[in-house]
Amino acid sequence: MTTLLERPKLALKPKGKAGGSSVLTGGLPQVNLLPPEVRAARGLQQTKRYLVMALAATLVLCVGVVGWSKIEKSSADSDFQSAQDDTTRLLNEQKKYADVPKVLNALGNTELARQIGMGTDVDWQAYIGAITAVLPKDVSIDTLTVTGDTPMEAAKAGVEDPLQPQSVGTISFTGRTVTVPDTAAWIKALNSVPGFAGAWVSATQVAGDDHGDYYSVASSVQLLKTTYTHNYDVTTDAKGTK
């Protein structure tokens, strides 16, 4: 029989006279003979190192923030200067065209004045030619008078007849013929002209001159609004452009 004796492992921390300590952990004992003041001083130095490192990191961060702020400020200043330059350029361009609104306003007033002034424009040559074309045979015109609306005043009624259509003017004329005219046919012919209405033969009488006797016929016809040419009206397209 073999007997095994095992000695238990001891872990003792006896205190020395100088406040040191010894440690026995299954091996040789270790003794810390440094005084507490030295250990405290070393701990303070380590704390200082940590503080210096933290301060250095803070300084680096501050420098980075300041640098970034300067970069951002420089970029903002550049954008602001560019905006100021654009504003100055646009103001200078605006001065070049300062008279354009005045010219456009004057042009618009001129066009409006022309429209009002020429609002009663009639192609008289065409309508006098139409009267001549429908005259009976052997009838010539001696006198012709036109009264009509103006931009400032409406025309006076040539024939006060409630049965006649509302007109914007009257053509009154006298003709001569050596034969008795067919007034009914004459009136019908005048009313057939587009823009004419209310034709009327007011008198037929015998007259004479050095060339002999003849029949003098007084007639008139009313002008409708459709006789206006509207050549000077200011028109706009679908986009509102004149």
Secondary structure, 3 states (H helix, E strand, C coil): CCCCCCCCCCCCCCECCCCCEEECCCCCCEEECCCHHHHHHHHHHHHHHHHHHHHHHHHHHHHHHHHHHHHHHHHHHHHHHHHHHHHHHHHHHHHHCCCHHHHHHHHHHHHHHHHHHCCCCECHHHHHHHHHHCCCCCCEEEEEEEEECCCCCCCCCCCCCCCCCCCCEEEEEEEEECCCCCHHHHHHHHHCCCCEEEEEEEEEEEEEECCEEEEEEEEEEEECHHHECCCCCCCCCCCCCC
